[in-house]
Amino acid sequence: MNRLLLFFCFLSITSLSSQNINAEKDAFAHTYSIVARDTVTGEMVVGVQSHWFSVGSIVSWGKAGVGVVATQSFVNPAYGPEGLELMASGVSAEQALTQLVEKDEGRAFRQIAFLDANGNVSGFTGKNCVEAAEDLQGKNFSVQANMMINDKVVPAMAEAFVQYSDYPLAERVVEALKAAQEAGGDIRGKQSAALIVVGPERTDKSWEDKKIDLRVDDHENPIQELSRLLKVARAYEHMNKGDLAVEAGDMEKALKEYGTAEKMFPENLEMKFWKAVALANSGRIEEAKPIFKMVFEADKNWKEMITRLPPSGILTISEAELKEITQ
C-alpha cells in the first residue's frame, strides 16, 4: 500500500465508525470508470482502470438485458448484485441507485454509477471521496472518477466516448479510458483495468451473460494491455464462428472466418492451422499443404494434432491426403 493510501486510511478510520465503514473489509478502488449502452445493438458495458490490484473483481457488474453497475472509491460490492436485482424487477437506474444510497450509512465514501437496459443512467459521488472526484452523465452513459490528478479526467472520458461514436461499444469505451489516462488519470498511477460487455436480451444461461469479460489484474500499462486483449478477443470471435461453420459443414464460411482471424494475428499458429484445415476440407489440399508445413515446422505437436482429427469428423480428407500433408 502506498503512502497516500496509508495516510488516507489513517485519517478515515477515525470517522468511519459513524459512517458504518469497515476499513478492514471495504475494498479500495479509487479509480475512473465508465458505464454505457450502445443505442444500436443494445449492448451495455463497464470499463475501469485503477492503481489498485484486480480492480475488475470488485468494481464492474453487469447482467444481460438488465443493466450494468460500477461501484468504487470505498467499495460496497452489494451495489452490484442488489442494483442489478432492482433493475431486473423494473426499477429504473436512478430509482435503484437512490434506494441503495439512502440505506447506505457509508454513502459519503462511495462512488457509484448505474445504467439500465433502457439507457437510463445515474451517478453518485459521496462528499468524502478524494479529489479530484466527480461523475458526469450523458445520453446512455455515465463517467466517474475519484482520486484523479486533476479535474480534466472525467470531461475527457465523456468527450472521447462521444467522439468515437462510430466504434463498436467495447472499443469506444477503451478510447474513453485512454483519454482519461492522457488527461492525467489516477494521481497514484496505473495498475489494473477491466472491461465487461453484456447483451441486450435477458438470458437464464449464465455462461451467455457476458459477451466480453476481460481483466488486466496487474500491469505497468493496463489500458494498453486491455486494448490488446480486446483485439485478441475479436480475433477469437472469428475463430469461434469458424468452428461453428465447421460443425455445420460450411467450409467456405469457416475459411472466411479463420482467414479473418489469421489476418488480425498472422503470427498465431492455431489460427493458421484451422485455416489450413478449412482449406483441406474444401478440397484445396495444395493450398493447405504449405500452411501445414510451416505450422508443423514451428511446433511438431500440431503434426500429431492433425492425425487425431479425422475420427472426430473435423477433418474430412482421405487417408492418402492426410499422409501427403504429414509426410
Summary of the structure (lengths in Angstrom):
residues: 327
radius of gyration: 23.8
end to end distance: 58.1
largest distance: 78.9
contacts: 1171
relative contact order: 0.11
helix: 48%
strand: 21%
